[in-house]
Amino acid sequence: MKPDPFSYLPADARRIIDMQKGDVLFRQNQTTSGLYRVVSGCVTLQRTGLGGDTLTLHRAVSGGFFAEASVFSTTYHCDAICTEAGRVMKIAKAEIVSTLHSNPAFSEGFTRLLAVQVQHYRAHIEMLAIPSAKERVLAAIQAGYFDSTVTELATRINLTHEACYRALRGMCDDGLMTRVSRGKYELL
């Protein structure tokens, strides 16, 4: 197994931040200073649309990274909001850039990490392209996306919560799953 690429960085390049639900890590257009890894909890990347609606761009959970583009950007392109209390590791942008130039092992490890992220994003985009709400919800459940509330699942897969509930009910009616309790379902 390859070592964590960030182990090549000096210890002071990595800082643990305790987060409470609702805390803001950064705001859109704020100057970038690093990328982040979720140690525990959940952070959602959000942007406000032209109509004022909040658009969820990414949901990072334990072990996940976010703000990777900040390494080569001057400002963050969205807001990072803690949606479940926990801890994040902030990894200093300047140290990442410097170590990319000086350490081939770090460069390879960081590139591998980004490649895996791209694969995950492509799989997510593929899921969002499924036109049927029922099939999209089923694909999301099979991919492990249903680890919170129905409303959160709906947001992650770009459906209204009403459409998501209808799809879940339809799958129960079709014998594909069962409703265990309020907001809790299991595939059969």
BAVO-722593 format. One record per residue: residue in three letters; z, x, y of N, C-alpha, C in turn. Coordinates in steps of 0.05 Angstrom, whole numbers, plus 5000, padded with zeros to 4 digits. Last residue first. Layout:
% residues N
+-----+------+------+------+------+------+------+------+------+------+
!   r !  n.w !  n.u !  n.v ! ca.w ! ca.u ! ca.v !  c.w !  c.u !  c.v !
+-----+------+------+------+------+------+------+------+------+------+
! ALA !    Z !    X !    Y !    Z !    X !    Y !    Z !    X !    Y !
...
+-----+------+------+------+------+------+------+------+------+------+
% end
This chain:
% residues 188
+-----+------+------+------+------+------+------+------+------+------+
!   r !  n.w !  n.u !  n.v ! ca.w ! ca.u ! ca.v !  c.w !  c.u !  c.v !
+-----+------+------+------+------+------+------+------+------+------+
! LEU ! 4991 ! 4317 ! 4896 ! 4995 ! 4310 ! 4867 ! 4978 ! 4328 ! 4850 !
! LEU ! 5024 ! 4343 ! 4953 ! 4999 ! 4339 ! 4938 ! 5007 ! 4334 ! 4909 !
! GLU ! 5072 ! 4309 ! 4992 ! 5066 ! 4329 ! 4971 ! 5040 ! 4322 ! 4958 !
! TYR ! 5102 ! 4303 ! 5057 ! 5083 ! 4294 ! 5037 ! 5080 ! 4317 ! 5017 !
! LYS ! 5141 ! 4278 ! 5110 ! 5140 ! 4297 ! 5088 ! 5122 ! 4286 ! 5065 !
! GLY ! 5149 ! 4239 ! 5148 ! 5136 ! 4263 ! 5156 ! 5133 ! 4284 ! 5134 !
! ARG ! 5200 ! 4212 ! 5110 ! 5187 ! 4210 ! 5136 ! 5175 ! 4238 ! 5144 !
! SER ! 5184 ! 4232 ! 5043 ! 5202 ! 4221 ! 5063 ! 5187 ! 4221 ! 5089 !
! VAL ! 5139 ! 4235 ! 5010 ! 5165 ! 4240 ! 4999 ! 5187 ! 4228 ! 5017 !
! ARG ! 5080 ! 4207 ! 4994 ! 5098 ! 4210 ! 5016 ! 5126 ! 4212 ! 5005 !
! THR ! 5032 ! 4243 ! 4955 ! 5053 ! 4222 ! 4957 ! 5070 ! 4229 ! 4981 !
! MET ! 4961 ! 4250 ! 4942 ! 4988 ! 4259 ! 4950 ! 5007 ! 4236 ! 4951 !
! LEU ! 4919 ! 4224 ! 4919 ! 4917 ! 4254 ! 4922 ! 4944 ! 4266 ! 4929 !
! GLY ! 4913 ! 4170 ! 4917 ! 4927 ! 4183 ! 4895 ! 4926 ! 4213 ! 4896 !
! ASP ! 4892 ! 4142 ! 4959 ! 4873 ! 4153 ! 4940 ! 4886 ! 4167 ! 4916 !
! ASP ! 4938 ! 4134 ! 4990 ! 4925 ! 4111 ! 4977 ! 4905 ! 4119 ! 4956 !
! CYS ! 4945 ! 4187 ! 5007 ! 4966 ! 4174 ! 4990 ! 4954 ! 4150 ! 4975 !
! MET ! 4900 ! 4193 ! 5038 ! 4903 ! 4210 ! 5014 ! 4925 ! 4199 ! 4995 !
! GLY ! 4912 ! 4155 ! 5077 ! 4888 ! 4151 ! 5060 ! 4890 ! 4168 ! 5035 !
! ARG ! 4956 ! 4179 ! 5101 ! 4960 ! 4153 ! 5088 ! 4936 ! 4148 ! 5068 !
! LEU ! 4931 ! 4224 ! 5122 ! 4952 ! 4227 ! 5102 ! 4956 ! 4201 ! 5087 !
! ALA ! 4896 ! 4199 ! 5158 ! 4885 ! 4216 ! 5136 ! 4906 ! 4219 ! 5114 !
! ARG ! 4932 ! 4176 ! 5193 ! 4914 ! 4159 ! 5178 ! 4902 ! 4174 ! 5154 !
! TYR ! 4957 ! 4222 ! 5214 ! 4973 ! 4203 ! 5198 ! 4955 ! 4185 ! 5182 !
! CYS ! 4912 ! 4243 ! 5241 ! 4925 ! 4258 ! 5220 ! 4942 ! 4240 ! 5202 !
! ALA ! 4902 ! 4205 ! 5279 ! 4881 ! 4210 ! 5259 ! 4893 ! 4225 ! 5235 !
! GLU ! 4950 ! 4210 ! 5308 ! 4943 ! 4184 ! 5295 ! 4922 ! 4188 ! 5273 !
! HIS ! 4948 ! 4260 ! 5330 ! 4968 ! 4255 ! 5309 ! 4962 ! 4229 ! 5294 !
! THR ! 4879 ! 4283 ! 5332 ! 4902 ! 4268 ! 5344 ! 4922 ! 4264 ! 5322 !
! LEU ! 4863 ! 4350 ! 5313 ! 4861 ! 4322 ! 5309 ! 4883 ! 4308 ! 5325 !
! ASN ! 4864 ! 4407 ! 5307 ! 4848 ! 4394 ! 5328 ! 4842 ! 4365 ! 5321 !
! ILE ! 4899 ! 4433 ! 5275 ! 4872 ! 4428 ! 5264 ! 4855 ! 4410 ! 5282 !
! ARG ! 4946 ! 4437 ! 5305 ! 4934 ! 4462 ! 5294 ! 4905 ! 4457 ! 5284 !
! THR ! 4957 ! 4383 ! 5316 ! 4950 ! 4401 ! 5338 ! 4936 ! 4426 ! 5327 !
! ALA ! 4970 ! 4366 ! 5264 ! 4948 ! 4354 ! 5279 ! 4938 ! 4372 ! 5301 !
! LEU ! 5017 ! 4396 ! 5255 ! 4993 ! 4400 ! 5238 ! 4968 ! 4389 ! 5252 !
! GLU ! 5050 ! 4374 ! 5294 ! 5043 ! 4402 ! 5296 ! 5018 ! 4408 ! 5279 !
! THR ! 5054 ! 4322 ! 5273 ! 5043 ! 4326 ! 5300 ! 5034 ! 4355 ! 5304 !
! VAL ! 5079 ! 4331 ! 5226 ! 5052 ! 4320 ! 5225 ! 5039 ! 4325 ! 5252 !
! THR ! 5116 ! 4394 ! 5228 ! 5113 ! 4365 ! 5231 ! 5083 ! 4357 ! 5229 !
! SER ! 5108 ! 4445 ! 5182 ! 5124 ! 4435 ! 5204 ! 5122 ! 4405 ! 5205 !
! ASP ! 5071 ! 4464 ! 5149 ! 5098 ! 4475 ! 5145 ! 5117 ! 4465 ! 5167 !
! PHE ! 5014 ! 4460 ! 5132 ! 5032 ! 4438 ! 5136 ! 5061 ! 4447 ! 5130 !
! TYR ! 4980 ! 4502 ! 5120 ! 4985 ! 4496 ! 5148 ! 5007 ! 4475 ! 5152 !
! GLY ! 4962 ! 4518 ! 5070 ! 4990 ! 4524 ! 5077 ! 4997 ! 4518 ! 5106 !
! ALA ! 4913 ! 4504 ! 5052 ! 4915 ! 4530 ! 5064 ! 4943 ! 4537 ! 5073 !
! GLN ! 4922 ! 4452 ! 5037 ! 4917 ! 4471 ! 5016 ! 4919 ! 4500 ! 5026 !
! ILE ! 4926 ! 4430 ! 5088 ! 4949 ! 4429 ! 5070 ! 4946 ! 4450 ! 5048 !
! ALA ! 4873 ! 4437 ! 5106 ! 4895 ! 4450 ! 5120 ! 4920 ! 4451 ! 5103 !
! ALA ! 4844 ! 4405 ! 5070 ! 4839 ! 4434 ! 5071 ! 4862 ! 4449 ! 5084 !
! LEU ! 4866 ! 4355 ! 5084 ! 4869 ! 4365 ! 5057 ! 4865 ! 4396 ! 5057 !
! VAL ! 4847 ! 4352 ! 5137 ! 4876 ! 4352 ! 5132 ! 4882 ! 4363 ! 5104 !
! ARG ! 4792 ! 4351 ! 5127 ! 4804 ! 4373 ! 5143 ! 4834 ! 4375 ! 5138 !
! GLU ! 4786 ! 4304 ! 5098 ! 4780 ! 4330 ! 5085 ! 4792 ! 4353 ! 5100 !
! LYS ! 4802 ! 4267 ! 5138 ! 4816 ! 4268 ! 5112 ! 4811 ! 4295 ! 5098 !
! ALA ! 4765 ! 4276 ! 5178 ! 4793 ! 4281 ! 5183 ! 4808 ! 4284 ! 5157 !
! SER ! 4703 ! 4307 ! 5169 ! 4721 ! 4286 ! 5160 ! 4750 ! 4293 ! 5165 !
! PRO ! 4680 ! 4357 ! 5187 ! 4679 ! 4332 ! 5203 ! 4698 ! 4310 ! 5195 !
! ILE ! 4702 ! 4421 ! 5193 ! 4701 ! 4399 ! 5173 ! 4702 ! 4373 ! 5188 !
! ALA ! 4713 ! 4459 ! 5231 ! 4685 ! 4448 ! 5230 ! 4682 ! 4426 ! 5209 !
! LEU ! 4763 ! 4477 ! 5222 ! 4759 ! 4459 ! 5244 ! 4732 ! 4446 ! 5244 !
! MET ! 4752 ! 4512 ! 5179 ! 4767 ! 4488 ! 5174 ! 4763 ! 4468 ! 5197 !
! GLU ! 4726 ! 4552 ! 5207 ! 4711 ! 4538 ! 5186 ! 4726 ! 4512 ! 5180 !
! ILE ! 4768 ! 4570 ! 5239 ! 4745 ! 4558 ! 5252 ! 4728 ! 4542 ! 5231 !
! HIS ! 4799 ! 4593 ! 5198 ! 4810 ! 4570 ! 5214 ! 4787 ! 4555 ! 5228 !
! ALA ! 4767 ! 4634 ! 5180 ! 4774 ! 4612 ! 5161 ! 4785 ! 4588 ! 5177 !
! ARG ! 4766 ! 4664 ! 5227 ! 4741 ! 4652 ! 5217 ! 4747 ! 4630 ! 5197 !
! TYR ! 4820 ! 4680 ! 5230 ! 4808 ! 4663 ! 5251 ! 4783 ! 4650 ! 5242 !
! HIS ! 4823 ! 4712 ! 5184 ! 4839 ! 4688 ! 5186 ! 4828 ! 4669 ! 5207 !
! GLN ! 4786 ! 4753 ! 5198 ! 4782 ! 4736 ! 5174 ! 4798 ! 4710 ! 5175 !
! VAL ! 4813 ! 4774 ! 5242 ! 4786 ! 4762 ! 5246 ! 4780 ! 4744 ! 5222 !
! GLN ! 4858 ! 4796 ! 5217 ! 4861 ! 4774 ! 5237 ! 4835 ! 4759 ! 5240 !
! VAL ! 4834 ! 4836 ! 5188 ! 4847 ! 4814 ! 5173 ! 4851 ! 4790 ! 5192 !
! ALA ! 4818 ! 4868 ! 5230 ! 4797 ! 4857 ! 5212 ! 4809 ! 4833 ! 5197 !
! LEU ! 4866 ! 4884 ! 5252 ! 4849 ! 4867 ! 5268 ! 4828 ! 4854 ! 5250 !
! LEU ! 4884 ! 4916 ! 5210 ! 4900 ! 4893 ! 5218 ! 4882 ! 4874 ! 5234 !
! ARG ! 4845 ! 4956 ! 5211 ! 4848 ! 4939 ! 5187 ! 4863 ! 4913 ! 5194 !
! THR ! 4856 ! 4979 ! 5260 ! 4830 ! 4966 ! 5256 ! 4831 ! 4948 ! 5232 !
! PHE ! 4906 ! 5001 ! 5249 ! 4904 ! 4980 ! 5270 ! 4878 ! 4965 ! 5266 !
! GLY ! 4892 ! 5038 ! 5210 ! 4911 ! 5017 ! 5204 ! 4909 ! 4994 ! 5223 !
! GLU ! 4858 ! 5073 ! 5239 ! 4848 ! 5058 ! 5215 ! 4866 ! 5034 ! 5209 !
! SER ! 4894 ! 5091 ! 5279 ! 4869 ! 5077 ! 5286 ! 4858 ! 5061 ! 5263 !
! PHE ! 4933 ! 5116 ! 5248 ! 4940 ! 5093 ! 5264 ! 4915 ! 5077 ! 5271 !
! ALA ! 4901 ! 5158 ! 5228 ! 4914 ! 5139 ! 5210 ! 4922 ! 5114 ! 5224 !
! PRO ! 4884 ! 5186 ! 5275 ! 4865 ! 5171 ! 5259 ! 4878 ! 5151 ! 5239 !
! ASN ! 4911 ! 5190 ! 5336 ! 4920 ! 5189 ! 5309 ! 4901 ! 5172 ! 5292 !
! SER ! 4892 ! 5190 ! 5389 ! 4903 ! 5214 ! 5379 ! 4910 ! 5214 ! 5349 !
! HIS ! 4873 ! 5140 ! 5405 ! 4857 ! 5164 ! 5411 ! 4866 ! 5189 ! 5396 !
! LEU ! 4914 ! 5106 ! 5391 ! 4887 ! 5101 ! 5380 ! 4869 ! 5126 ! 5383 !
! THR ! 4954 ! 5125 ! 5423 ! 4955 ! 5132 ! 5395 ! 4928 ! 5126 ! 5381 !
! SER ! 4940 ! 5102 ! 5473 ! 4942 ! 5131 ! 5470 ! 4941 ! 5140 ! 5440 !
! VAL ! 4942 ! 5047 ! 5460 ! 4917 ! 5060 ! 5469 ! 4918 ! 5090 ! 5465 !
! ILE ! 4996 ! 5042 ! 5446 ! 4975 ! 5035 ! 5427 ! 4949 ! 5049 ! 5435 !
! GLU ! 5022 ! 5057 ! 5493 ! 5026 ! 5073 ! 5469 ! 5004 ! 5067 ! 5448 !
! ALA ! 5006 ! 5016 ! 5528 ! 4999 ! 5044 ! 5534 ! 5002 ! 5062 ! 5509 !
! LYS ! 5028 ! 4969 ! 5503 ! 4999 ! 4973 ! 5505 ! 4992 ! 5002 ! 5510 !
! ALA ! 5083 ! 4965 ! 5460 ! 5073 ! 4974 ! 5486 ! 5043 ! 4981 ! 5485 !
! ILE ! 5100 ! 4908 ! 5428 ! 5090 ! 4935 ! 5423 ! 5074 ! 4943 ! 5448 !
! LYS ! 5155 ! 4868 ! 5415 ! 5135 ! 4875 ! 5434 ! 5127 ! 4904 ! 5430 !
! MET ! 5173 ! 4826 ! 5365 ! 5171 ! 4854 ! 5372 ! 5149 ! 4857 ! 5391 !
! VAL ! 5215 ! 4768 ! 5368 ! 5189 ! 4781 ! 5368 ! 5192 ! 4810 ! 5374 !
! ARG ! 5255 ! 4719 ! 5338 ! 5253 ! 4745 ! 5350 ! 5224 ! 4754 ! 5348 !
! GLY ! 5274 ! 4651 ! 5352 ! 5271 ! 4674 ! 5334 ! 5270 ! 4700 ! 5349 !
! ALA ! 5260 ! 4581 ! 5357 ! 5277 ! 4604 ! 5363 ! 5273 ! 4626 ! 5343 !
! GLU ! 5197 ! 4557 ! 5366 ! 5219 ! 4557 ! 5347 ! 5234 ! 4583 ! 5351 !
! THR ! 5162 ! 4565 ! 5406 ! 5166 ! 4537 ! 5398 ! 5187 ! 4535 ! 5376 !
! CYS ! 5152 ! 4604 ! 5462 ! 5167 ! 4603 ! 5437 ! 5172 ! 4573 ! 5430 !
! ILE ! 5087 ! 4614 ! 5487 ! 5112 ! 4598 ! 5489 ! 5126 ! 4598 ! 5462 !
! ALA ! 5043 ! 4645 ! 5526 ! 5056 ! 4648 ! 5500 ! 5084 ! 4636 ! 5503 !
! ASP ! 4982 ! 4625 ! 5557 ! 5011 ! 4627 ! 5558 ! 5021 ! 4630 ! 5529 !
! CYS ! 4923 ! 4667 ! 5566 ! 4936 ! 4642 ! 5559 ! 4966 ! 4646 ! 5563 !
! HIS ! 4902 ! 4717 ! 5574 ! 4884 ! 4695 ! 5577 ! 4896 ! 4667 ! 5572 !
! TYR ! 4931 ! 4770 ! 5611 ! 4933 ! 4752 ! 5588 ! 4915 ! 4728 ! 5594 !
! THR ! 4892 ! 4824 ! 5640 ! 4910 ! 4801 ! 5642 ! 4909 ! 4784 ! 5616 !
! THR ! 4861 ! 4867 ! 5622 ! 4880 ! 4872 ! 5644 ! 4900 ! 4848 ! 5647 !
! SER ! 4851 ! 4886 ! 5554 ! 4847 ! 4868 ! 5576 ! 4868 ! 4874 ! 5598 !
! PHE ! 4861 ! 4915 ! 5508 ! 4837 ! 4923 ! 5524 ! 4831 ! 4903 ! 5547 !
! VAL ! 4907 ! 4891 ! 5489 ! 4905 ! 4921 ! 5488 ! 4882 ! 4930 ! 5506 !
! SER ! 4900 ! 4837 ! 5488 ! 4913 ! 4849 ! 5511 ! 4912 ! 4879 ! 5512 !
! ALA ! 4882 ! 4821 ! 5440 ! 4862 ! 4827 ! 5460 ! 4874 ! 4840 ! 5485 !
! GLU ! 4930 ! 4807 ! 5414 ! 4916 ! 4832 ! 5406 ! 4895 ! 4840 ! 5427 !
! ALA ! 4964 ! 4765 ! 5418 ! 4957 ! 4779 ! 5442 ! 4944 ! 4806 ! 5436 !
! PHE ! 5001 ! 4768 ! 5356 ! 4986 ! 4754 ! 5377 ! 4983 ! 4772 ! 5401 !
! PHE ! 5015 ! 4768 ! 5285 ! 5010 ! 4781 ! 5311 ! 4997 ! 4762 ! 5331 !
! GLY ! 5064 ! 4749 ! 5236 ! 5039 ! 4746 ! 5250 ! 5039 ! 4761 ! 5277 !
! GLY ! 5115 ! 4751 ! 5216 ! 5096 ! 4770 ! 5206 ! 5069 ! 4770 ! 5221 !
! SER ! 5126 ! 4683 ! 5229 ! 5138 ! 4708 ! 5219 ! 5117 ! 4726 ! 5206 !
! VAL ! 5071 ! 4657 ! 5267 ! 5096 ! 4655 ! 5253 ! 5104 ! 4682 ! 5243 !
! ALA ! 5032 ! 4632 ! 5320 ! 5040 ! 4656 ! 5305 ! 5068 ! 4652 ! 5293 !
! ARG ! 4978 ! 4595 ! 5333 ! 5007 ! 4591 ! 5326 ! 5015 ! 4615 ! 5309 !
! HIS ! 4931 ! 4585 ! 5385 ! 4940 ! 4600 ! 5362 ! 4970 ! 4594 ! 5358 !
! LEU ! 4917 ! 4548 ! 5423 ! 4897 ! 4568 ! 5414 ! 4905 ! 4581 ! 5388 !
! THR ! 4925 ! 4484 ! 5444 ! 4938 ! 4505 ! 5427 ! 4916 ! 4523 ! 5416 !
! LEU ! 4921 ! 4458 ! 5507 ! 4905 ! 4466 ! 5484 ! 4919 ! 4488 ! 5469 !
! THR ! 4943 ! 4404 ! 5544 ! 4950 ! 4430 ! 5533 ! 4934 ! 4435 ! 5508 !
! ASP ! 4905 ! 4373 ! 5596 ! 4916 ! 4373 ! 5569 ! 4922 ! 4402 ! 5560 !
! GLY ! 4878 ! 4376 ! 5644 ! 4907 ! 4377 ! 5645 ! 4920 ! 4377 ! 5618 !
! GLY ! 4824 ! 4379 ! 5642 ! 4836 ! 4353 ! 5645 ! 4866 ! 4352 ! 5646 !
! LEU ! 4817 ! 4433 ! 5630 ! 4808 ! 4423 ! 5656 ! 4820 ! 4395 ! 5662 !
! GLY ! 4877 ! 4455 ! 5594 ! 4849 ! 4448 ! 5597 ! 4842 ! 4437 ! 5625 !
! THR ! 4921 ! 4508 ! 5590 ! 4917 ! 4481 ! 5600 ! 4887 ! 4476 ! 5606 !
! ARG ! 4936 ! 4541 ! 5529 ! 4922 ! 4541 ! 5555 ! 4919 ! 4512 ! 5564 !
! GLN ! 4979 ! 4578 ! 5486 ! 4969 ! 4554 ! 5498 ! 4954 ! 4559 ! 5524 !
! LEU ! 5007 ! 4601 ! 5428 ! 4990 ! 4609 ! 5451 ! 4976 ! 4584 ! 5460 !
! THR ! 5072 ! 4598 ! 5403 ! 5046 ! 4584 ! 5406 ! 5032 ! 4595 ! 5431 !
! VAL ! 5114 ! 4626 ! 5356 ! 5104 ! 4628 ! 5383 ! 5076 ! 4615 ! 5384 !
! CYS ! 5172 ! 4621 ! 5316 ! 5144 ! 4613 ! 5321 ! 5138 ! 4615 ! 5350 !
! GLY ! 5216 ! 4659 ! 5272 ! 5210 ! 4638 ! 5292 ! 5180 ! 4632 ! 5294 !
! SER ! 5214 ! 4731 ! 5269 ! 5223 ! 4705 ! 5259 ! 5217 ! 4684 ! 5281 !
! VAL ! 5176 ! 4767 ! 5288 ! 5195 ! 4776 ! 5267 ! 5206 ! 4751 ! 5253 !
! VAL ! 5111 ! 4771 ! 5309 ! 5134 ! 4752 ! 5305 ! 5151 ! 4763 ! 5282 !
! ARG ! 5088 ! 4820 ! 5353 ! 5091 ! 4812 ! 5324 ! 5115 ! 4793 ! 5322 !
! TYR ! 5044 ! 4831 ! 5408 ! 5069 ! 4822 ! 5397 ! 5066 ! 4816 ! 5367 !
! LEU ! 5022 ! 4878 ! 5458 ! 5017 ! 4857 ! 5439 ! 5044 ! 4852 ! 5425 !
! GLY ! 5027 ! 4891 ! 5530 ! 5030 ! 4897 ! 5501 ! 5021 ! 4874 ! 5484 !
! SER ! 5018 ! 4879 ! 5581 ! 5035 ! 4902 ! 5577 ! 5038 ! 4908 ! 5547 !
! THR ! 4975 ! 4848 ! 5630 ! 4982 ! 4854 ! 5603 ! 4999 ! 4879 ! 5601 !
! THR ! 4993 ! 4806 ! 5684 ! 4983 ! 4833 ! 5676 ! 4993 ! 4839 ! 5647 !
! GLN ! 4977 ! 4737 ! 5678 ! 4997 ! 4758 ! 5682 ! 4986 ! 4784 ! 5671 !
! ASN ! 4939 ! 4699 ! 5663 ! 4933 ! 4716 ! 5686 ! 4955 ! 4736 ! 5693 !
! GLN ! 4987 ! 4659 ! 5630 ! 4959 ! 4665 ! 5635 ! 4956 ! 4679 ! 5662 !
! ARG ! 5050 ! 4691 ! 5616 ! 5034 ! 4669 ! 5627 ! 5005 ! 4679 ! 5631 !
! PHE ! 5096 ! 4707 ! 5563 ! 5078 ! 4714 ! 5584 ! 5062 ! 4690 ! 5592 !
! LEU ! 5139 ! 4682 ! 5538 ! 5135 ! 4711 ! 5536 ! 5117 ! 4722 ! 5558 !
! VAL ! 5185 ! 4633 ! 5552 ! 5158 ! 4642 ! 5557 ! 5157 ! 4672 ! 5555 !
! ASP ! 5225 ! 4588 ! 5512 ! 5222 ! 4613 ! 5527 ! 5192 ! 4621 ! 5530 !
! GLY ! 5225 ! 4545 ! 5478 ! 5218 ! 4540 ! 5505 ! 5215 ! 4566 ! 5522 !
! LYS ! 5277 ! 4570 ! 5437 ! 5255 ! 4550 ! 5440 ! 5250 ! 4544 ! 5469 !
! GLN ! 5290 ! 4639 ! 5451 ! 5299 ! 4612 ! 5446 ! 5275 ! 4593 ! 5450 !
! MET ! 5287 ! 4705 ! 5425 ! 5274 ! 4683 ! 5439 ! 5288 ! 4656 ! 5431 !
! ASP ! 5296 ! 4774 ! 5433 ! 5307 ! 4749 ! 5422 ! 5296 ! 4726 ! 5439 !
! ILE ! 5255 ! 4827 ! 5420 ! 5262 ! 4807 ! 5441 ! 5272 ! 4782 ! 5426 !
! ILE ! 5249 ! 4896 ! 5408 ! 5255 ! 4869 ! 5397 ! 5265 ! 4851 ! 5420 !
! ARG ! 5197 ! 4941 ! 5419 ! 5222 ! 4929 ! 5430 ! 5225 ! 4901 ! 5418 !
! ARG ! 5165 ! 5002 ! 5412 ! 5170 ! 4976 ! 5400 ! 5197 ! 4966 ! 5409 !
! ALA ! 5166 ! 5050 ! 5435 ! 5142 ! 5034 ! 5440 ! 5145 ! 5006 ! 5429 !
! ASP ! 5209 ! 5078 ! 5416 ! 5213 ! 5065 ! 5442 ! 5188 ! 5049 ! 5450 !
! ALA ! 5189 ! 5102 ! 5369 ! 5207 ! 5079 ! 5367 ! 5210 ! 5064 ! 5394 !
! PRO ! 5118 ! 5117 ! 5372 ! 5146 ! 5124 ! 5378 ! 5164 ! 5098 ! 5377 !
! LEU ! 5076 ! 5096 ! 5317 ! 5083 ! 5096 ! 5345 ! 5112 ! 5105 ! 5349 !
! TYR ! 5070 ! 5090 ! 5264 ! 5061 ! 5115 ! 5276 ! 5068 ! 5117 ! 5305 !
! SER ! 5084 ! 5039 ! 5252 ! 5104 ! 5060 ! 5246 ! 5096 ! 5087 ! 5257 !
! PHE ! 5041 ! 5008 ! 5260 ! 5058 ! 5012 ! 5283 ! 5081 ! 5032 ! 5277 !
! PRO ! 5016 ! 5004 ! 5211 ! 5005 ! 5022 ! 5230 ! 5023 ! 5027 ! 5254 !
! ASP ! 5053 ! 5008 ! 5153 ! 5050 ! 4992 ! 5177 ! 5039 ! 5010 ! 5198 !
! PRO ! 5016 ! 5042 ! 5100 ! 5039 ! 5038 ! 5118 ! 5032 ! 5020 ! 5142 !
! LYS ! 4984 ! 5010 ! 5044 ! 4982 ! 5025 ! 5069 ! 5007 ! 5021 ! 5086 !
! MET ! 5000 ! 5017 ! 4976 ! 5000 ! 5000 ! 5000 ! 5000 ! 5018 ! 5025 !
+-----+------+------+------+------+------+------+------+------+------+
% end
